[in-house]
Amino acid sequence: QLFANVSGSVDDEGTCQCSVYLPDTTFPVQKVEQLEIIATTLSKKFETELSKVREYSKRIELYQQQILNLTIRVQHMEEGSISYTELDFQLLKVEISDLEKLVTQLKPSLVGSNVIIEQIYLEITNLTILVNELESLDKNNVLAIRRQITSLQKRLKDCEENANKTTVPPYFPPGTCMHRGLLNVSQPYVVKLNWRGFSYKYGSWGRDYSPSNPEDEVYWVAPLNTDGRYLEYYRIYNSFDNLLLFKPTYESRITYGEGSGAALYNNYLYYHAYNSRYMVKHDIKRNTQVLRKELPGAAIGNRFSYAGVAWQDIDFAVDESGLWVIYSTENNVGNIVISKLNETTLDVLNTWQTRQYKPSVSNAFMLCGVLYATRPLNTKKEEIFYMYDTSTGQEDRISVIMDKKLDTIQSINYNPTDQRLHVYNDGYLVSYDVTFQ
């Protein structure tokens, strides 16, 4: 039924009015039109997004292959023998950065979660960390180790070449001076602790030099009292073995010597008499003082002792030519003075005044008429740094390093027979072989 009777009304002008209600089953044409417009728009967007997905899928496949290639390169680098220096880490980082940018662009373009994209992004992140670690290892370890290995290989090769070219140092007969002076010293050989014990840090020791009987083995050890000033006791050994075994030929007492400057020459012990300018000649076989003689002008009273070694104002020395004394005078403003002595009378035969300040050196010795002076470099090394040739009156600077076991060297005595330096080092008896040039 399309029509129905309804009630109406007439207004003041005589017009009839009525209300008509359409049923709900009427077709919504306007809504359909709106839906068609929306569907068309969505279809276009879908085609656009689908086109993007196709494009990105192709690019993802391409970059997946690149990631695989990079992974293979890194694995080959780790497992193979390719040098890290041949790798271009910067290129790797640029390529990985490009991948990361692409994935970052892809993630917001795709609606919802995409497992493949997340997995690729994680792999790229891990690869970035791995390359950074490898680069860091290369900078800090691998290259350094390779350089060290190369250096060691070169040193080994040099050692092998030098071993084949090793030349024996020239031999100079004991007691002669045909060489051109001191060239080097060996590593220290610790003989033993002095016979009085560790507390007796000051003193002197060595081997007697007898020009008429150079092969005689006579050793002396003369530790000072613990005050580092008084020389009171000494021991004589008739062989090196007896020295090692604490078997002295005799032990004697003197009253009194001063300082660590004693020396044994031709069976006589020469030392500085306590608190005086006197030099003493002492017969070790009879334990008798043979002679006392004043050393003219010598500064005493610890005035110009060696650096770090007190009371060594007068220091006796022996070399191939005989007996010497090393000291200072006020006239020479504390610089080292060298005097050649007549061992029989203790007369001064000749004197040389150097320009080397005595308190600036730690010790000194004579060798073939040349004074050599030392100074500490640190607690483990001493340097023979100064020389004065009495035959020419010329002085010079040299550098011969002596390793030492303890901090302070109290005395150095050279022996022409065994061509060694006998050093008293904080209570220990130490020796060094000497090499000549």
DADAQUI-V73687 format. One record per residue. N is the residue number from 0. RES is the residue in one letter. PHI is phi as a letter, one per 20 degrees, with the letter a starting at -180 (none if undefined). OMEGA is omega in whole degrees, -180 to 180 (* if undefined). BURIAL is # if it has 16 or more other ideal C-beta (glycine too) atoms within 10 Angstrom, else .. Layout:
N_RES_PHI_OMEGA_BURIAL ; N_RES_PHI_OMEGA_BURIAL
This chain:
0_Q_none_-174_. ; 1_L_e_-177_. ; 2_F_c_179_. ; 3_A_b_178_. ; 4_N_f_180_. ; 5_V_c_179_. ; 6_S_e_179_. ; 7_G_c_180_. ; 8_S_b_-180_. ; 9_V_d_-179_. ; 10_D_e_-175_. ; 11_D_f_-179_. ; 12_E_e_177_. ; 13_G_n_179_. ; 14_T_e_-180_. ; 15_C_e_180_. ; 16_Q_c_176_. ; 17_C_b_-180_. ; 18_S_d_-180_. ; 19_V_d_-180_. ; 20_Y_d_178_. ; 21_L_e_179_. ; 22_P_f_-178_. ; 23_D_f_-176_. ; 24_T_f_179_. ; 25_T_f_-176_. ; 26_F_f_-176_. ; 27_P_e_-175_. ; 28_V_f_-177_. ; 29_Q_f_179_. ; 30_K_f_179_. ; 31_V_f_179_. ; 32_E_f_178_. ; 33_Q_f_179_. ; 34_L_f_178_. ; 35_E_f_179_. ; 36_I_f_180_. ; 37_I_f_-179_. ; 38_A_f_179_. ; 39_T_f_180_. ; 40_T_f_180_. ; 41_L_f_-180_. ; 42_S_f_179_. ; 43_K_f_179_. ; 44_K_f_-180_. ; 45_F_f_179_. ; 46_E_f_179_. ; 47_T_f_-179_. ; 48_E_f_179_. ; 49_L_f_177_. ; 50_S_f_177_. ; 51_K_f_-179_. ; 52_V_f_179_. ; 53_R_f_-180_. ; 54_E_f_-179_. ; 55_Y_f_179_# ; 56_S_f_178_. ; 57_K_f_-179_. ; 58_R_f_178_. ; 59_I_f_178_# ; 60_E_f_179_. ; 61_L_f_-178_. ; 62_Y_f_173_# ; 63_Q_f_178_. ; 64_Q_f_178_. ; 65_Q_f_177_. ; 66_I_f_179_# ; 67_L_f_179_. ; 68_N_f_179_. ; 69_L_f_180_# ; 70_T_f_179_. ; 71_I_f_179_. ; 72_R_f_-180_. ; 73_V_f_178_# ; 74_Q_f_179_. ; 75_H_f_178_. ; 76_M_f_-178_# ; 77_E_f_-172_. ; 78_E_e_-175_. ; 79_G_e_-176_. ; 80_S_d_-180_. ; 81_I_f_179_. ; 82_S_f_178_. ; 83_Y_f_-178_# ; 84_T_f_-179_. ; 85_E_e_-177_. ; 86_L_e_176_# ; 87_D_e_-178_. ; 88_F_f_-179_. ; 89_Q_f_178_. ; 90_L_f_177_. ; 91_L_g_-177_# ; 92_K_f_178_. ; 93_V_f_-180_. ; 94_E_f_179_# ; 95_I_f_178_# ; 96_S_f_177_. ; 97_D_f_178_. ; 98_L_f_-178_# ; 99_E_f_179_# ; 100_K_f_-180_. ; 101_L_f_-179_# ; 102_V_f_178_# ; 103_T_f_177_. ; 104_Q_f_-178_. ; 105_L_f_-171_# ; 106_K_g_180_. ; 107_P_f_-178_. ; 108_S_f_-178_. ; 109_L_e_-180_. ; 110_V_f_178_. ; 111_G_n_-177_. ; 112_S_e_177_. ; 113_N_c_-174_. ; 114_V_f_-177_. ; 115_I_f_-180_. ; 116_I_f_180_# ; 117_E_f_180_. ; 118_Q_f_179_. ; 119_I_f_-180_# ; 120_Y_f_178_# ; 121_L_f_179_. ; 122_E_f_179_# ; 123_I_f_179_# ; 124_T_f_179_. ; 125_N_f_180_. ; 126_L_f_177_# ; 127_T_f_179_# ; 128_I_f_-178_. ; 129_L_f_-179_# ; 130_V_f_178_# ; 131_N_f_178_. ; 132_E_f_180_. ; 133_L_f_179_# ; 134_E_f_179_# ; 135_S_f_178_. ; 136_L_f_-180_. ; 137_D_f_-178_# ; 138_K_f_-170_. ; 139_N_e_-172_. ; 140_N_c_-168_. ; 141_V_f_-179_. ; 142_L_f_179_. ; 143_A_f_179_. ; 144_I_f_179_. ; 145_R_f_177_. ; 146_R_f_179_. ; 147_Q_f_179_. ; 148_I_f_178_. ; 149_T_f_179_. ; 150_S_f_179_. ; 151_L_f_178_. ; 152_Q_f_179_. ; 153_K_f_179_. ; 154_R_f_178_. ; 155_L_f_179_. ; 156_K_f_178_. ; 157_D_f_179_. ; 158_C_f_179_. ; 159_E_f_180_. ; 160_E_f_-180_. ; 161_N_f_179_. ; 162_A_f_179_. ; 163_N_f_-178_. ; 164_K_d_-176_. ; 165_T_g_178_. ; 166_T_d_179_. ; 167_V_f_178_. ; 168_P_g_-178_. ; 169_P_f_-179_. ; 170_Y_e_175_. ; 171_F_c_-177_# ; 172_P_g_178_. ; 173_P_g_178_. ; 174_G_n_180_. ; 175_T_d_-179_. ; 176_C_c_180_# ; 177_M_e_-180_. ; 178_H_e_-179_# ; 179_R_d_174_. ; 180_G_o_-177_. ; 181_L_f_177_# ; 182_L_d_-176_. ; 183_N_a_174_. ; 184_V_c_-178_# ; 185_S_e_170_. ; 186_Q_f_-178_. ; 187_P_f_174_# ; 188_Y_d_-179_. ; 189_V_e_-179_. ; 190_V_f_-179_# ; 191_K_a_170_. ; 192_L_e_180_. ; 193_N_f_-170_# ; 194_W_f_-180_# ; 195_R_e_175_# ; 196_G_o_-173_. ; 197_F_f_-177_. ; 198_S_f_-177_. ; 199_Y_e_-172_# ; 200_K_f_-178_# ; 201_Y_d_178_# ; 202_G_q_180_# ; 203_S_b_176_# ; 204_W_b_177_# ; 205_G_r_179_# ; 206_R_d_179_# ; 207_D_f_174_# ; 208_Y_d_179_# ; 209_S_d_-177_# ; 210_P_g_-179_. ; 211_S_f_179_. ; 212_N_c_-173_. ; 213_P_f_-177_. ; 214_E_e_178_. ; 215_D_f_178_. ; 216_E_d_175_. ; 217_V_c_-179_# ; 218_Y_d_175_# ; 219_W_c_173_# ; 220_V_c_-175_# ; 221_A_c_176_# ; 222_P_f_173_# ; 223_L_f_172_# ; 224_N_f_-173_# ; 225_T_f_177_. ; 226_D_f_179_. ; 227_G_m_-178_# ; 228_R_c_-173_# ; 229_Y_f_168_# ; 230_L_d_-175_# ; 231_E_c_-176_. ; 232_Y_c_173_# ; 233_Y_b_177_# ; 234_R_c_177_# ; 235_I_d_179_# ; 236_Y_c_-176_# ; 237_N_e_174_. ; 238_S_a_179_. ; 239_F_f_178_. ; 240_D_f_179_. ; 241_N_f_175_# ; 242_L_f_180_# ; 243_L_f_-175_. ; 244_L_e_-180_. ; 245_F_l_179_. ; 246_K_d_-178_. ; 247_P_f_172_# ; 248_T_f_171_. ; 249_Y_a_175_. ; 250_E_d_-174_. ; 251_S_c_-180_# ; 252_R_c_175_. ; 253_I_c_180_# ; 254_T_c_-22_. ; 255_Y_c_170_. ; 256_G_d_-180_# ; 257_E_c_175_# ; 258_G_n_-175_# ; 259_S_e_-174_# ; 260_G_e_-178_# ; 261_A_f_176_# ; 262_A_b_179_# ; 263_L_d_-179_# ; 264_Y_b_175_# ; 265_N_l_177_# ; 266_N_m_175_# ; 267_Y_c_177_# ; 268_L_e_179_# ; 269_Y_d_-179_# ; 270_Y_b_-180_# ; 271_H_e_179_# ; 272_A_f_-175_# ; 273_Y_g_171_# ; 274_N_l_-179_. ; 275_S_b_173_# ; 276_R_e_-173_# ; 277_Y_e_170_# ; 278_M_e_-176_# ; 279_V_c_173_# ; 280_K_d_-172_# ; 281_H_c_179_# ; 282_D_e_-176_. ; 283_I_f_-179_# ; 284_K_f_180_. ; 285_R_d_-177_. ; 286_N_l_-175_. ; 287_T_c_174_. ; 288_Q_f_-176_. ; 289_V_e_-171_. ; 290_L_b_171_# ; 291_R_c_179_. ; 292_K_b_-178_# ; 293_E_f_175_. ; 294_L_e_-172_# ; 295_P_g_173_. ; 296_G_m_-177_# ; 297_A_f_175_# ; 298_A_f_-178_# ; 299_I_c_179_# ; 300_G_m_180_. ; 301_N_m_-176_. ; 302_R_f_-178_. ; 303_F_c_177_# ; 304_S_f_179_# ; 305_Y_f_178_# ; 306_A_f_178_. ; 307_G_n_-180_. ; 308_V_c_-176_# ; 309_A_e_170_# ; 310_W_m_176_# ; 311_Q_d_180_# ; 312_D_f_-179_# ; 313_I_c_-173_# ; 314_D_c_179_# ; 315_F_e_-180_# ; 316_A_b_-180_# ; 317_V_c_171_# ; 318_D_b_-175_# ; 319_E_f_-175_# ; 320_S_e_177_# ; 321_G_p_-170_# ; 322_L_d_180_# ; 323_W_c_171_# ; 324_V_c_-178_# ; 325_I_d_-176_# ; 326_Y_b_176_# ; 327_S_c_176_# ; 328_T_c_175_# ; 329_E_f_180_. ; 330_N_f_179_. ; 331_N_e_175_# ; 332_V_l_175_. ; 333_G_n_177_# ; 334_N_f_-177_# ; 335_I_f_173_# ; 336_V_d_180_# ; 337_I_d_177_# ; 338_S_c_173_# ; 339_K_e_-175_# ; 340_L_d_166_# ; 341_N_e_-173_. ; 342_E_f_180_# ; 343_T_e_-174_. ; 344_T_d_-174_. ; 345_L_m_174_# ; 346_D_f_176_. ; 347_V_e_-178_# ; 348_L_e_-179_. ; 349_N_a_-177_. ; 350_T_c_177_. ; 351_W_c_178_# ; 352_Q_d_-179_# ; 353_T_e_176_# ; 354_R_d_180_. ; 355_Q_e_-178_# ; 356_Y_f_-173_. ; 357_K_f_179_# ; 358_P_f_178_# ; 359_S_e_177_. ; 360_V_d_-177_# ; 361_S_e_176_# ; 362_N_a_-178_# ; 363_A_b_176_# ; 364_F_b_178_# ; 365_M_d_178_# ; 366_L_b_-179_# ; 367_C_l_177_# ; 368_G_m_180_# ; 369_V_d_175_# ; 370_L_e_173_# ; 371_Y_d_-179_# ; 372_A_d_-177_# ; 373_T_d_173_# ; 374_R_b_180_# ; 375_P_f_171_# ; 376_L_e_175_. ; 377_N_a_-177_. ; 378_T_f_-177_. ; 379_K_d_-177_. ; 380_K_c_175_. ; 381_E_c_180_# ; 382_E_c_167_# ; 383_I_e_-167_# ; 384_F_d_-173_# ; 385_Y_c_176_# ; 386_M_b_177_# ; 387_Y_c_-177_# ; 388_D_e_-178_. ; 389_T_f_-180_# ; 390_S_f_-179_. ; 391_T_d_-175_. ; 392_G_m_-178_. ; 393_Q_e_175_. ; 394_E_d_-176_# ; 395_D_b_176_. ; 396_R_d_177_. ; 397_I_c_176_. ; 398_S_b_175_. ; 399_V_c_-174_# ; 400_I_e_175_. ; 401_M_d_171_# ; 402_D_f_179_. ; 403_K_c_-176_# ; 404_K_e_-180_. ; 405_L_c_-167_. ; 406_D_f_-165_. ; 407_T_d_173_# ; 408_I_e_-177_# ; 409_Q_e_180_# ; 410_S_b_176_# ; 411_I_c_177_# ; 412_N_c_178_# ; 413_Y_e_176_# ; 414_N_d_-178_# ; 415_P_f_-178_# ; 416_T_f_180_# ; 417_D_e_179_# ; 418_Q_l_180_# ; 419_R_c_169_# ; 420_L_e_177_# ; 421_H_d_-169_# ; 422_V_d_174_# ; 423_Y_e_-171_# ; 424_N_d_179_# ; 425_D_l_176_# ; 426_G_n_-179_# ; 427_Y_d_177_# ; 428_L_e_-174_# ; 429_V_c_178_# ; 430_S_c_179_# ; 431_Y_c_171_# ; 432_D_f_-178_. ; 433_V_d_175_# ; 434_T_d_-179_# ; 435_F_d_177_# ; 436_Q_d_*_.
